[in-house]
Amino acid sequence: MAVEIIDDKSEQCIPFILDKIRAHHDYHKKEGTDAPPFFLGLNGIQGAGKTTLVSTLYKTLTSPPHNLTTVVLSIDDLYLSHSAQKKLADSQPDNPLIQHRGQPSTHDISLGKQIFSQLAARETNIRIPSYDKSLYDGQGDRTDPETWDVVNKDGESPIEVVIFEGWCVGFRSLSDEELVNKWEGAKAARIFDKDAYHGRLASLELKHVSFVNDALRQYDALTDYFGALVHIDAVDTLFVYEWRLQQERALREAKGTGMNDKQVIEFVNGYYPAYELYTDVLRKGIFRQTGKQLRLIVDKHRKVEEVEMQ
């Protein structure tokens, strides 16, 4: 049976976003400069209702009375090509974090920087990347660029709002010292109470975690474009396991194909160390100034329990 996700998040997000867009335009008007597009980052734990929220935001922003030309770009659409991902995996065959797409280091940040720069400069005929996760028996690959959607076409209104969404959007890297402390803390927690520790970080080698953390530093080139960030957090990040199981069971029921429960758990295991490492960074706020980040904390049923401005 399909999981019904009722959107109770947009009512919190839309006033916040519109306020930031107005402030963005007011600032440039005061400075006597043309306002570039407003970049909104949207981070959400997998299965928390992010896709439903993005759909509502897009419809609201592009409809009267706002009528803002908007484009949605997922960080998933910046995954490395299949050949590049295979080359990365083969370069460190003992690093489980990079044997498949997902973790920081498996995205084409150069491509993302190019697209962001083109959008910021209001260049014409910009192709928005697309990635097909079903190719190569589920390993995925970038689609033919000739099939990518084109924005800022000649004679059309340029993009005014860019929504960049994804599970690791807005993640900031840790210092080497912070990384070691997190890793050692996970190791100690597993030793102290193996039954109470449910994470994955403790099972990894520090050098493998460090590789991903070092790669994440490149992502700041995208994050620094943001005028605001919406962070969909959870009371317990372990909810992601149940949410992904629900989604995949619904997919199997609807289409007769999809991962089995064991495969889903292994899939989430590959992502979970990043939640252990970087969720606290998001919770503290990723901007130097306050008021630019909205955090929605949801319960096991994806319902908003708490809202924080950071």
N, C-alpha and C positions, 0 to 999 in steps of 0.2 A: 504494500500500500504506500502511495506517495506521501512524503512528509510535507505537510502544509506549513509554510512559513508566513505568518502574518506580519506585515510591516508595521512595527510600532517605533521604528528608528527615524524615519524621514521627518516626522513631526518635530523631532529634536534637532535634526541636522540642517533642515532647509533654512530656518531663520538664521542659524549660525553662519551658514555658507553665504547667504545673501548679504548679511552684514559685512562679511570679509570682502566680498566682491565690491560692495559700495565703497568701503574704505580704500580699497585698491584703486578705484577710479578717482575718488576724491583726492587721494595723494598725488596722482599724476596730473590731475587738473590743476591742483595748487602749484605743482612744479612747472606747469606749462609744457608737459611732455605727453606724447601719445601713450596711453596705457597698453602694455603688452597683454597677451592672454593671461587669465588668472589660472594658476596651476593648483589643483586640489589633490592632495594625497588621501587615499582611503585604504586603511589597513584593517583587515578582519581575519580572525581565526577561521580556518577552513570549516565551512558548514554552518557558520554563525548567522547567515542571512545577508551576506555582503552583496551577492548578485541581485537579490530582490531590492535591496536599498539602492544600488546603482541604477537599476531600471527606473525606479521612482524619481530619483534625482535628475536623471537625464530628461525624463518626460516633463518634469516640473520646470526645469531651467529653460527648455526649448519651447515651452508653451506660453501663451499670454498669461499674465501681463509682462513676463520677463523677456521672452523671445531671445534668449542668449544662444548663439550658435555654439554648440558643445560637442566635444569628441571624447569618447571613452577609450582609454588604452590600458590594457591589462599587462602587468609585468610578465604574465605567462606568454604573451606574444613576443617577448624579447628573449625567449629561450634560445640557446645556441642551436645552430643547424644540427641535424642528426650526425653528420660527419664530424663536426667540431666537438660535439658532446662525446662521441666515441673516442676521439683523439684525447680529450681531457681525461676520460675514464682510464684509458690505456696508459696515460702518463703516470698514474698513481693507482695501480690495480689493487693495492691493499687499503685504499681509503674508501670506506663504504659510503661516505657522504657525497661522493661525486660519481658514483657508478650509474646514476640516472639523473634526469633533470630534477630540479627542485631547489636545492640549496644555493645561497649566494656563491657565485663562481660559475654557475651554469647558465647565466644570462649574458646576452651580448650588450654590454654596457656602452660600447662604442656606437652601436646602432641606436640605443636609447638616447644618447647624447645628441646624435645627429637629428633625430626626430624632434626632441625638445627644442634644440636650437632653431630648427626650421619653423616650428610653431611659434616660438617667442619672437622671431623676426618677421612673422607673417609672410613667409615665402609662399609662393603659389604652387598648386598641384603637388601637395605632399602626400606620399603614400604611407598609409598606416599599417604597420606589420601585422601579420596574422600567423598563427601557429596551429597545426592540426595534431592533436594528441593521439589520434587513432592510427597514424601512419607508422610503418615499421612495427607492426604487431603491438602497438601501444607505446613504443618508445618515443614516437612523435618526431615531427620535423617541421621546419618552416614551409609555408605554402609558397607558391609561385608569386613573386612580387608583382607580376602583371595582373594578378587577381586581387591585390590589396585595395581596400577602399581609398579613395582620393579625396582630400579636403583642401579647402582654400582654392577651389577651381576658379579659373578666370570668370569674372562676372558674378561670382557668388560672394556672400558675406564671409569674411574671414572668421576663423575660430576665435571665440572670446573666452571660453572656459575649457580647460583640459582636466578631465578626471582620470587620474592614474591610480589604478586599484590593484590590490594583490595581497597575498598572505604575508609577505615580508616587506611590503612598501613602507618606507620610513624607518626601517631598522638602521641603527647607527652601530658601528663597530665598537668593540671594547679595547681599552689599552691592553698591552701585553700583560701587565700586572693584574688588571681586572679579570682577564680571561683565565689566567692561572688560578686565581682565587675562586672563580666560579667552578672551574673544572675540579679543583681539589675539594671544594665544598660538596660537590655531587658525589665524589668518591667517598668522602667521609660519611655522608648521609647513608650511602648504600651499606657501608661497613657497620655503621652504628645500628641501623634498623633496616635490613634488607626488605622486609615486608612493607614497610612504610614508604620506601623510596620507589616511585613509579616512573621515574624519568629514564632517558636514554643516554644522557651526557656521560654518565659514569662508565659506560661500557666502551667509550671511544678513547683513542690515543690522542694525547695533547697535540701532536704534530698535525693530525688530521683536522682537528678543530681549529688550530691556528691557521691552516691554509684557507679555510672558509672565512675566518674573521679577517684575514689580510685582504681577501678578495672583496669583502663587504665595504672596505674603505673606498673603493671606486664608486660605490652606489651613491655616495654623498653628492656626486656631480648631478644626479637626478633629484635627490631629496632637497637640495639647496634651491631648487626652483619653486618649491611649494610656498604658497601664500597662506595655506592652512592644511591641517591634517585631521581627519576623522579616524578614530581608533575604536574599533569594535572589540572589546575585551570580554573575557568570561570570568565568572566567579571562580572557575577552576578550568585551567587550560586542558586538563585531561578529558573534558567534554568532547574534544575534537575526535576522539576515538569513536564514541557512540554516534556523533553526528555523521561521520564519514561512513560508518557501517549502515546507518539508516539510508543515506543517499545511494549507496551502492546496491543495497537490497531493493530499493525502489527502481533503480535502473535495470536490474536483472529482471524484475517483475514486468517492467514496461517494454523492454527491448529483447529480453531473453539472453542478454550478454552482460558481462561486467565482472569485476573481481569478486572472488569468494571472500569470506570473512577473514581467513588467514592472510590472504594477499592484501586486504585493506589494512590490517594491523601492521604488516610489514611496511606498507606504503607510508603510513603515518609515522612509524618508527623512524623513517628516514628524515622526516621534517622536524620531529619533536625536539631534538637537541637545540635547534635555533630558538624555539619558544622558551626553553630553559635559560638560554643565554641572553636573549634580547628583549623579552617582554618587559622586564623591569626598566630598561632604558626608555621604552615607549611610555610606560606608566609615569615616569618622572617628567616627561615632556621632552621633545627633541629640538625645540626652538630656544633661542637665547631670550626672547621676550615672551611673556605670558599672554594668554588670550587667543592664541592662534591654533590651539589644539583642543578638540572635543573628544572626550572619552566616554563611550557608552559601555556599561558593564551589564552583560546579559546572564540570565540563569540557564539552567539545563534545558529549558524549553525555548531558549533563544529570546526570551522576553527581557526588556530593559528593566533592570533593577535600580540602577544608579547612573547619574550623569555628572561628569566632572568637566569643568573648563580648566585648561592648563596653559 
